Amino acid sequence: MQAWDYLTIKFDGEPLEIGGANVWDLKWQPTGEEPIVVPHPQYPNQRHKLRPYYIEVAGEKHSFAAGELSNCVWCFYVPV
């Protein structure tokens, strides 16, 4: 099982670069891995399922996990 680190919380469409590209500008490809369960960064008693994805930037795959915590509020984790 892969380990994950918290990256950030962003509003839907708010710029976020992974691998040098804005994730909202690219198609998120599902990795086929099971969702990860992580604590909410600000409310650690809450748990959320995030799905692993990857994006391709200049021919390289960059993995991350993302999920909508509440309406238009997204949480992002990256592999360690």
FIKELUM-619590 format. One record per residue (C-alpha): x, y, z. Coordinates in steps of 0.05 Angstrom, whole numbers, padded with zeros to 5 digits. Layout:
% residues N
     c1     c2     c3
      X      Y      Z
...
This chain:
% residues 80
     c1     c2     c3
  00000  00000  00000
  00027  00068 -00019
  00036  00124  00032
  00006  00192  00020
  00020  00263  00044
 -00029  00320  00050
 -00018  00373 -00004
 -00074  00425  00000
 -00148  00442  00001
 -00172  00483 -00059
 -00238  00510 -00084
 -00263  00481 -00149
 -00220  00511 -00205
 -00172  00548 -00159
 -00103  00540 -00190
 -00062  00481 -00165
  00002  00458 -00199
  00025  00386 -00198
  00083  00368 -00242
  00086  00440 -00267
  00015  00442 -00295
 -00052  00466 -00268
 -00091  00402 -00251
 -00157  00434 -00271
 -00131  00443 -00343
 -00117  00369 -00353
 -00156  00305 -00356
 -00151  00265 -00292
 -00138  00192 -00307
 -00160  00142 -00254
 -00102  00097 -00233
 -00147  00037 -00219
 -00124  00036 -00146
 -00173  00033 -00089
 -00193  00100 -00057
 -00152  00122  00002
 -00183  00143  00068
 -00152  00205  00099
 -00168  00252  00156
 -00196  00321  00140
 -00136  00367  00149
 -00174  00417  00192
 -00222  00368  00226
 -00181  00305  00239
 -00240  00266  00267
 -00273  00267  00198
 -00250  00216  00147
 -00257  00223  00072
 -00246  00177  00013
 -00201  00205 -00042
 -00192  00172 -00109
 -00122  00164 -00138
 -00111  00197 -00206
 -00053  00216 -00250
 -00042  00271 -00301
  00008  00271 -00357
  00054  00331 -00364
  00107  00331 -00419
  00102  00255 -00424
  00110  00243 -00349
  00056  00215 -00303
  00044  00253 -00238
  00000  00218 -00186
 -00046  00249 -00135
 -00108  00232 -00096
 -00167  00280 -00095
 -00237  00284 -00068
 -00292  00335 -00057
 -00298  00347  00018
 -00358  00392  00011
 -00392  00429 -00046
 -00335  00454 -00091
 -00281  00444 -00037
 -00228  00394 -00057
 -00173  00360 -00018
 -00109  00336 -00051
 -00056  00286 -00027
  00007  00264 -00063
  00046  00199 -00057
  00106  00198 -00012
